[in-house]
């Protein structure tokens, strides 16, 4: 059932349905997620139709863009979203995508790495840590794509993600329509960090705010998290 619902949403969005081994892996990931959720708060969404729509399809909406591959960093991945569905779908399409999933909660990253192993995925790993503390280890300005789904407000997450991206890299932030004022307010922050807004990937009632990195980010960013929250840029 979960695959039928997922494929209905993907087809309506003009995206290729999942099939074969990829469909099997999405089913298995759903089972792993629900089992682990009994002992660890990974998601408030447990019904198969909502997992299909709100976790899997929502993550795959990245492919409404012409994703060519490269290095992706998913900041604040939680239970593996959007990173794991994105990697599964990229593998199905033959898109070479190397994924790093970052979250500050070690137990969530332990689940991510367990899921990656259970799904026999390569070119993807979970890292436990804070973005502002892990950036030098993971590689400042070394990623092609940055993602953040349902993580913090736009100005905060922009400062955490954009320093990871090389010039020419693209950051996608998953947002709801009610977040439009927040997104508009963060425009100056995004510009200070060396990027610009480049439209939205729409799929009602949600959208992906697209930011293109057009200049190097000053090495003074990201600041410590408490400073990011307390003081706006610009």
C-alpha positions in Angstrom: 0.0 0.0 0.0 2.8 2.4 0.9 4.3 2.1 -2.6 1.0 2.6 -4.3 0.4 5.8 -2.4 4.0 7.0 -3.0 3.8 6.3 -6.7 0.5 8.1 -7.0 2.0 11.3 -5.5 5.1 11.0 -7.7 3.1 10.5 -10.8 1.0 13.5 -10.1 4.2 15.5 -9.6 5.5 14.3 -12.9 8.2 12.1 -11.4 9.1 8.5 -12.2 7.4 5.9 -9.9 9.6 3.7 -7.7 9.8 0.0 -8.7 11.6 -3.2 -8.2 14.4 -3.3 -5.7 13.9 0.4 -5.0 10.3 -0.1 -4.0 11.4 -3.0 -1.8 13.9 -0.7 0.0 11.3 2.0 0.6 9.0 -0.7 2.2 11.9 -1.9 4.3 12.8 1.6 5.4 9.2 2.3 6.4 9.3 -0.9 8.6 12.6 0.0 10.2 11.3 3.6 10.9 8.2 2.4 12.6 9.9 -0.3 14.6 12.6 2.1 15.9 10.0 4.8 16.6 8.6 2.6 19.4 11.7 3.3 21.4 13.0 6.5 19.9 11.1 9.6 18.9 12.0 9.7 15.2 8.6 10.9 13.8 5.1 11.7 14.8 3.9 10.2 11.5 3.5 6.4 11.6 0.5 5.7 9.3 1.7 4.2 6.0 -0.2 6.7 3.8 1.3 9.6 5.7 4.8 8.1 5.7 4.4 7.7 1.9 3.2 11.3 1.4 4.9 13.3 4.1 8.2 11.6 4.4 9.0 9.7 1.2 7.3 11.7 -1.5 8.1 15.0 0.2 11.8 14.2 0.2 11.8 13.0 -3.4 10.3 16.4 -4.5 13.9 17.5 -4.7 14.0 15.7 -8.1 11.6 18.2 -9.6 14.9 19.9 -10.1 17.4 18.6 -12.6 19.7 16.9 -10.0 23.0 15.9 -11.7 24.7 14.3 -8.7 27.8 15.3 -6.7 28.2 15.7 -2.9 25.1 16.3 -0.8 24.9 17.3 2.9 21.6 17.0 4.7 21.7 19.1 7.9 19.3 18.2 10.7 18.4 14.9 9.1 16.5 13.5 12.1 15.4 9.9 11.2 17.0 10.2 7.7 14.9 12.8 5.9 15.2 13.9 3.2 18.6 12.2 2.8 17.7 8.4 2.7 14.8 8.7 0.3 16.8 11.1 -1.9 19.7 8.6 -2.0 17.3 5.7 -2.8 15.7 7.6 -5.6 19.0 8.9 -7.0 20.3 5.3 -7.1 17.2 4.2 -9.0 17.8 6.9 -11.6 21.5 6.2 -11.8 22.5 9.6 -10.4 25.8 9.5 -8.6 25.1 11.2 -5.3 27.4 11.0 -2.3 25.4 11.8 0.8 26.4 13.0 4.3 23.5 13.1 6.8 24.2 15.3 9.8 22.3 15.6 13.1 23.2 16.6 16.6 21.3 13.7 18.2 23.6 10.7 18.3 20.7 8.1 18.7 19.1 9.4 15.5 22.3 9.1 13.6 22.8 5.6 15.0 19.4 4.7 13.5 20.4 6.4 10.2 23.5 4.3 10.0 21.6 1.1 10.9 19.1 1.8 8.2 21.8 2.5 5.6 23.4 -0.9 6.4 20.1 -2.7 6.4 19.2 -1.2 3.0 22.7 -2.1 1.6 23.3 1.5 0.6 26.8 2.8 -0.3 27.9 6.4 -0.7 25.8 7.6 2.3 26.6 7.9 5.9 25.3 9.6 9.1 27.4 11.9 11.2 26.5 12.9 14.8 27.4 16.5 15.6 26.5 20.1 15.2 27.0 21.8 11.8 29.0 24.7 13.2 31.3 22.2 15.0 31.7 19.6 12.2 32.2 21.9 9.2 36.0 21.8 9.1 36.1 18.0 9.6 33.4 17.4 6.9 34.8 20.0 4.5 34.1 23.7 4.3 32.8 24.7 0.9 33.1 21.2 -0.5 29.5 20.2 -1.1 27.4 20.6 -4.3 24.0 20.3 -2.7 22.7 21.2 0.8 19.3 20.2 2.2 17.3 20.9 5.3 13.8 19.6 5.8 11.6 21.0 8.6 14.7 22.4 10.4 14.6 25.7 12.2 13.9 29.1 10.7 15.3 30.1 7.3 17.9 32.5 8.6 19.3 30.0 11.1 19.4 27.0 8.8 20.9 29.1 6.0 23.9 30.0 8.2 24.4 26.4 9.2 24.2 25.0 5.6 25.6 27.6 3.2 29.2 27.5 4.5 29.3 23.8 3.5 28.6 24.6 -0.1 31.1 25.4 -2.8 30.5 28.4 -5.1 27.9 27.2 -7.6 26.3 24.9 -5.0 22.6 24.9 -4.3 20.8 24.8 -1.0 17.2 23.6 -0.8 15.1 24.3 2.3 11.8 22.5 2.7 9.1 25.0 3.9 5.3 25.3 4.3 3.3 28.2 2.8 3.0 29.8 6.3 6.8 30.1 6.3 6.8 32.6 3.4 7.2 35.7 5.7 10.1 33.9 7.5 11.8 33.1 4.2 11.5 36.6 2.9 12.9 38.0 6.2 16.0 35.8 5.7 16.9 37.1 2.3 19.5 39.5 3.6 21.1 36.8 5.7 21.3 34.5 2.6 23.0 37.3 0.7 25.6 38.0 3.4 26.4 34.3 3.4 27.3 34.5 -0.3 24.1 33.2 -1.9 20.9 34.4 -3.5 17.3 33.2 -3.8 16.7 31.4 -7.1 13.0 30.6 -7.0 11.0 27.9 -5.3 10.1 24.3 -6.2 6.4 24.3 -5.7 4.2 21.4 -4.7 1.2 22.7 -2.7 0.9 23.2 0.2 4.7 23.0 0.5 7.8 24.3 -1.4 11.5 24.1 -1.5 13.2 27.4 -1.2 16.2 27.3 -3.6 19.4 29.3 -2.8 22.4 29.4 -5.2 25.8 30.0 -3.8 27.5 32.7 -5.9 30.3 33.8 -3.7 32.6 32.4 -0.9 31.2 32.5 2.6 33.3 34.4 5.1 35.1 32.0 7.4 33.5 33.7 10.4 30.4 31.8 9.6 28.8 29.7 10.9 28.9 31.3 14.3 28.2 29.4 17.5 24.6 28.3 17.6 23.7 30.6 20.5 25.0 33.6 18.5 23.1 32.6 15.4 19.8 32.4 17.3 20.5 35.6 19.2 21.8 38.0 16.6 20.5 38.3 13.0 22.9 39.0 10.2 22.6 42.4 8.5 
